[in-house]
């Protein structure tokens, strides 16, 4: 098992009702699997939103395997107006 911290911003924060989660995951969990889990937790509120993924404050362009203690951020598109 590994433990990761998830930082939630903007729509992700509103969908999950928190700005941070700490989850215990199976060893070998990838960013894609974690994103799928987060989307399931959001109960459809993130279905039409593309998310960028950062691990330890660096954007990752592809799926990566998470390590114990990693900090993962799911960042929706920038909004403004």
VMD Tcl script that builds the backbone (N, CA, C; Angstrom):
set m [mol new atoms 243]
animate dup $m
set s [atomselect $m all]
$s set {name element resname resid chain x y z} {
  {N N UNK 1 A 0.844 -1.197 0.000}
  {CA C UNK 1 A 0.000 0.000 0.000}
  {C C UNK 1 A 0.880 1.247 0.000}
  {N N UNK 2 A 0.375 2.268 -0.657}
  {CA C UNK 2 A 1.039 3.570 -0.652}
  {C C UNK 2 A 0.023 4.620 -0.211}
  {N N UNK 3 A 0.539 5.714 0.289}
  {CA C UNK 3 A -0.319 6.825 0.697}
  {C C UNK 3 A 0.055 8.040 -0.145}
  {N N UNK 4 A -0.960 8.652 -0.776}
  {CA C UNK 4 A -0.736 9.847 -1.585}
  {C C UNK 4 A -1.663 10.963 -1.129}
  {N N UNK 5 A -1.204 12.175 -1.316}
  {CA C UNK 5 A -2.000 13.364 -1.024}
  {C C UNK 5 A -2.501 13.913 -2.346}
  {N N UNK 6 A -3.786 14.201 -2.399}
  {CA C UNK 6 A -4.389 14.758 -3.609}
  {C C UNK 6 A -4.786 16.195 -3.325}
  {N N UNK 7 A -4.245 17.110 -4.111}
  {CA C UNK 7 A -4.603 18.520 -4.024}
  {C C UNK 7 A -5.725 18.793 -5.021}
  {N N UNK 8 A -6.785 19.403 -4.551}
  {CA C UNK 8 A -7.967 19.643 -5.388}
  {C C UNK 8 A -8.127 21.137 -5.640}
  {N N UNK 9 A -8.244 21.496 -6.910}
  {CA C UNK 9 A -8.392 22.888 -7.295}
  {C C UNK 9 A -9.674 23.084 -8.097}
  {N N UNK 10 A -10.240 24.270 -8.026}
  {CA C UNK 10 A -11.360 24.708 -8.854}
  {C C UNK 10 A -12.491 23.695 -8.886}
  {N N UNK 11 A -12.868 23.208 -10.079}
  {CA C UNK 11 A -14.006 22.294 -10.194}
  {C C UNK 11 A -13.796 21.001 -9.414}
  {N N UNK 12 A -12.573 20.542 -9.315}
  {CA C UNK 12 A -12.297 19.313 -8.562}
  {C C UNK 12 A -12.606 19.545 -7.082}
  {N N UNK 13 A -12.199 20.698 -6.575}
  {CA C UNK 13 A -12.478 21.053 -5.182}
  {C C UNK 13 A -13.982 21.097 -4.929}
  {N N UNK 14 A -14.717 21.733 -5.815}
  {CA C UNK 14 A -16.162 21.836 -5.629}
  {C C UNK 14 A -16.850 20.478 -5.773}
  {N N UNK 15 A -16.374 19.667 -6.712}
  {CA C UNK 15 A -16.988 18.354 -6.944}
  {C C UNK 15 A -16.790 17.419 -5.759}
  {N N UNK 16 A -15.616 17.504 -5.114}
  {CA C UNK 16 A -15.311 16.601 -4.001}
  {C C UNK 16 A -15.592 17.224 -2.634}
  {N N UNK 17 A -15.774 18.537 -2.609}
  {CA C UNK 17 A -16.084 19.204 -1.357}
  {C C UNK 17 A -14.907 19.367 -0.412}
  {N N UNK 18 A -13.693 19.312 -0.954}
  {CA C UNK 18 A -12.502 19.476 -0.132}
  {C C UNK 18 A -11.346 19.948 -1.007}
  {N N UNK 19 A -10.346 20.545 -0.385}
  {CA C UNK 19 A -9.188 20.976 -1.167}
  {C C UNK 19 A -8.017 19.998 -1.057}
  {N N UNK 20 A -8.182 18.950 -0.234}
  {CA C UNK 20 A -7.115 17.962 -0.094}
  {C C UNK 20 A -7.676 16.635 0.386}
  {N N UNK 21 A -7.183 15.563 -0.197}
  {CA C UNK 21 A -7.529 14.206 0.217}
  {C C UNK 21 A -6.240 13.435 0.460}
  {N N UNK 22 A -6.265 12.535 1.399}
  {CA C UNK 22 A -5.166 11.595 1.584}
  {C C UNK 22 A -5.756 10.206 1.414}
  {N N UNK 23 A -5.220 9.468 0.436}
  {CA C UNK 23 A -5.753 8.147 0.128}
  {C C UNK 23 A -4.670 7.088 0.235}
  {N N UNK 24 A -5.061 5.910 0.689}
  {CA C UNK 24 A -4.193 4.743 0.637}
  {C C UNK 24 A -4.581 3.950 -0.599}
  {N N UNK 25 A -3.604 3.648 -1.420}
  {CA C UNK 25 A -3.828 2.976 -2.696}
  {C C UNK 25 A -2.951 1.736 -2.787}
  {N N UNK 26 A -3.315 0.851 -3.682}
  {CA C UNK 26 A -2.488 -0.319 -3.935}
  {C C UNK 26 A -1.174 0.100 -4.560}
  {N N UNK 27 A -0.101 -0.589 -4.213}
  {CA C UNK 27 A 1.174 -0.358 -4.884}
  {C C UNK 27 A 0.971 -0.598 -6.366}
  {N N UNK 28 A 1.609 0.204 -7.192}
  {CA C UNK 28 A 1.468 0.078 -8.629}
  {C C UNK 28 A 0.350 0.927 -9.215}
  {N N UNK 29 A -0.381 1.661 -8.363}
  {CA C UNK 29 A -1.439 2.538 -8.864}
  {C C UNK 29 A -0.814 3.630 -9.728}
  {N N UNK 30 A -1.454 3.915 -10.850}
  {CA C UNK 30 A -0.963 4.934 -11.776}
  {C C UNK 30 A -1.811 6.197 -11.669}
  {N N UNK 31 A -1.311 7.261 -12.284}
  {CA C UNK 31 A -2.066 8.511 -12.304}
  {C C UNK 31 A -3.402 8.324 -13.011}
  {N N UNK 32 A -3.446 7.508 -14.050}
  {CA C UNK 32 A -4.710 7.264 -14.761}
  {C C UNK 32 A -5.726 6.566 -13.872}
  {N N UNK 33 A -5.280 5.576 -13.126}
  {CA C UNK 33 A -6.178 4.858 -12.221}
  {C C UNK 33 A -6.671 5.794 -11.119}
  {N N UNK 34 A -5.789 6.640 -10.604}
  {CA C UNK 34 A -6.189 7.589 -9.572}
  {C C UNK 34 A -7.188 8.601 -10.137}
  {N N UNK 35 A -6.969 9.072 -11.353}
  {CA C UNK 35 A -7.923 10.001 -11.960}
  {C C UNK 35 A -9.293 9.342 -12.096}
  {N N UNK 36 A -9.317 8.091 -12.505}
  {CA C UNK 36 A -10.579 7.356 -12.614}
  {C C UNK 36 A -11.273 7.286 -11.252}
  {N N UNK 37 A -10.521 7.024 -10.201}
  {CA C UNK 37 A -11.075 6.954 -8.851}
  {C C UNK 37 A -11.642 8.307 -8.416}
  {N N UNK 38 A -10.908 9.377 -8.689}
  {CA C UNK 38 A -11.359 10.723 -8.333}
  {C C UNK 38 A -12.642 11.066 -9.087}
  {N N UNK 39 A -12.699 10.717 -10.361}
  {CA C UNK 39 A -13.909 10.979 -11.149}
  {C C UNK 39 A -15.107 10.202 -10.590}
  {N N UNK 40 A -14.881 8.967 -10.148}
  {CA C UNK 40 A -15.960 8.183 -9.538}
  {C C UNK 40 A -16.421 8.829 -8.232}
  {N N UNK 41 A -15.485 9.334 -7.447}
  {CA C UNK 41 A -15.820 9.999 -6.189}
  {C C UNK 41 A -16.637 11.262 -6.433}
  {N N UNK 42 A -16.426 11.910 -7.581}
  {CA C UNK 42 A -17.128 13.155 -7.922}
  {C C UNK 42 A -18.537 12.901 -8.430}
  {N N UNK 43 A -18.899 11.654 -8.606}
  {CA C UNK 43 A -20.261 11.267 -8.997}
  {C C UNK 43 A -20.763 12.010 -10.229}
  {N N UNK 44 A -19.942 12.046 -11.271}
  {CA C UNK 44 A -20.362 12.636 -12.535}
  {C C UNK 44 A -20.099 14.118 -12.693}
  {N N UNK 45 A -19.706 14.796 -11.627}
  {CA C UNK 45 A -19.515 16.251 -11.704}
  {C C UNK 45 A -18.280 16.651 -12.511}
  {N N UNK 46 A -17.401 15.694 -12.794}
  {CA C UNK 46 A -16.195 16.008 -13.569}
  {C C UNK 46 A -16.193 15.341 -14.937}
  {N N UNK 47 A -17.326 14.767 -15.333}
  {CA C UNK 47 A -17.371 13.972 -16.555}
  {C C UNK 47 A -16.953 14.730 -17.811}
  {N N UNK 48 A -17.303 15.986 -17.943}
  {CA C UNK 48 A -16.994 16.739 -19.159}
  {C C UNK 48 A -15.811 17.683 -18.989}
  {N N UNK 49 A -15.005 17.441 -17.974}
  {CA C UNK 49 A -13.884 18.334 -17.679}
  {C C UNK 49 A -12.567 17.595 -17.889}
  {N N UNK 50 A -11.701 18.168 -18.724}
  {CA C UNK 50 A -10.377 17.573 -18.904}
  {C C UNK 50 A -9.489 18.048 -17.755}
  {N N UNK 51 A -8.636 17.182 -17.291}
  {CA C UNK 51 A -7.785 17.500 -16.156}
  {C C UNK 51 A -6.322 17.288 -16.529}
  {N N UNK 52 A -5.487 18.222 -16.118}
  {CA C UNK 52 A -4.031 18.025 -16.208}
  {C C UNK 52 A -3.594 17.432 -14.888}
  {N N UNK 53 A -2.547 16.639 -14.937}
  {CA C UNK 53 A -2.077 15.952 -13.739}
  {C C UNK 53 A -0.661 16.416 -13.419}
  {N N UNK 54 A -0.452 16.745 -12.151}
  {CA C UNK 54 A 0.894 17.083 -11.674}
  {C C UNK 54 A 1.228 16.146 -10.519}
  {N N UNK 55 A 2.437 15.639 -10.526}
  {CA C UNK 55 A 2.924 14.797 -9.436}
  {C C UNK 55 A 4.120 15.519 -8.827}
  {N N UNK 56 A 4.028 15.764 -7.539}
  {CA C UNK 56 A 5.087 16.481 -6.817}
  {C C UNK 56 A 5.417 17.809 -7.485}
  {N N UNK 57 A 4.350 18.518 -7.854}
  {CA C UNK 57 A 4.391 19.872 -8.410}
  {C C UNK 57 A 5.030 19.961 -9.791}
  {N N UNK 58 A 5.024 18.838 -10.538}
  {CA C UNK 58 A 5.517 18.845 -11.914}
  {C C UNK 58 A 4.478 18.155 -12.783}
  {N N UNK 59 A 4.091 18.826 -13.874}
  {CA C UNK 59 A 3.140 18.226 -14.794}
  {C C UNK 59 A 3.723 16.937 -15.368}
  {N N UNK 60 A 2.869 15.924 -15.470}
  {CA C UNK 60 A 3.289 14.676 -16.100}
  {C C UNK 60 A 2.461 14.503 -17.372}
  {N N UNK 61 A 3.129 14.395 -18.529}
  {CA C UNK 61 A 2.398 14.312 -19.792}
  {C C UNK 61 A 1.780 12.931 -20.033}
  {N N UNK 62 A 2.313 11.921 -19.385}
  {CA C UNK 62 A 1.843 10.556 -19.585}
  {C C UNK 62 A 1.551 9.908 -18.241}
  {N N UNK 63 A 0.959 8.748 -18.305}
  {CA C UNK 63 A 0.660 7.978 -17.103}
  {C C UNK 63 A 1.962 7.590 -16.399}
  {N N UNK 64 A 1.992 7.795 -15.075}
  {CA C UNK 64 A 3.151 7.375 -14.288}
  {C C UNK 64 A 2.672 6.583 -13.077}
  {N N UNK 65 A 3.542 5.712 -12.595}
  {CA C UNK 65 A 3.236 4.944 -11.400}
  {C C UNK 65 A 3.511 5.808 -10.176}
  {N N UNK 66 A 2.556 5.832 -9.257}
  {CA C UNK 66 A 2.691 6.653 -8.058}
  {C C UNK 66 A 3.524 5.941 -7.002}
  {N N UNK 67 A 4.205 6.748 -6.199}
  {CA C UNK 67 A 5.043 6.237 -5.127}
  {C C UNK 67 A 4.500 6.718 -3.786}
  {N N UNK 68 A 4.850 6.016 -2.718}
  {CA C UNK 68 A 4.418 6.402 -1.389}
  {C C UNK 68 A 4.869 7.828 -1.089}
  {N N UNK 69 A 3.948 8.643 -0.611}
  {CA C UNK 69 A 4.268 10.019 -0.249}
  {C C UNK 69 A 4.092 11.034 -1.363}
  {N N UNK 70 A 3.744 10.591 -2.565}
  {CA C UNK 70 A 3.566 11.529 -3.679}
  {C C UNK 70 A 2.408 12.489 -3.397}
  {N N UNK 71 A 2.544 13.685 -3.960}
  {CA C UNK 71 A 1.476 14.671 -3.947}
  {C C UNK 71 A 0.979 14.801 -5.385}
  {N N UNK 72 A -0.312 14.572 -5.572}
  {CA C UNK 72 A -0.905 14.607 -6.903}
  {C C UNK 72 A -1.918 15.740 -6.963}
  {N N UNK 73 A -1.858 16.512 -8.032}
  {CA C UNK 73 A -2.834 17.583 -8.240}
  {C C UNK 73 A -3.549 17.340 -9.556}
  {N N UNK 74 A -4.873 17.455 -9.518}
  {CA C UNK 74 A -5.682 17.398 -10.729}
  {C C UNK 74 A -6.134 18.817 -11.010}
  {N N UNK 75 A -5.688 19.349 -12.134}
  {CA C UNK 75 A -5.882 20.769 -12.422}
  {C C UNK 75 A -6.779 20.915 -13.647}
  {N N UNK 76 A -7.965 21.495 -13.437}
  {CA C UNK 76 A -8.876 21.718 -14.562}
  {C C UNK 76 A -8.398 22.909 -15.389}
  {N N UNK 77 A -9.019 23.119 -16.558}
  {CA C UNK 77 A -8.657 24.272 -17.393}
  {C C UNK 77 A -8.829 25.587 -16.609}
  {N N UNK 78 A -7.997 26.548 -16.943}
  {CA C UNK 78 A -8.060 27.846 -16.292}
  {C C UNK 78 A -9.387 28.524 -16.652}
  {N N UNK 79 A -10.024 29.106 -15.666}
  {CA C UNK 79 A -11.248 29.839 -15.896}
  {C C UNK 79 A -11.010 31.292 -15.533}
  {N N UNK 80 A -11.805 32.124 -16.063}
  {CA C UNK 80 A -11.671 33.528 -15.721}
  {C C UNK 80 A -12.730 34.340 -16.430}
  {N N UNK 81 A -12.696 35.598 -16.164}
  {CA C UNK 81 A -13.662 36.417 -16.872}
  {C C UNK 81 A -13.759 37.784 -16.322}
}
mol reanalyze $m
mol bondsrecalc $m
mol representation Tube
mol addrep $m
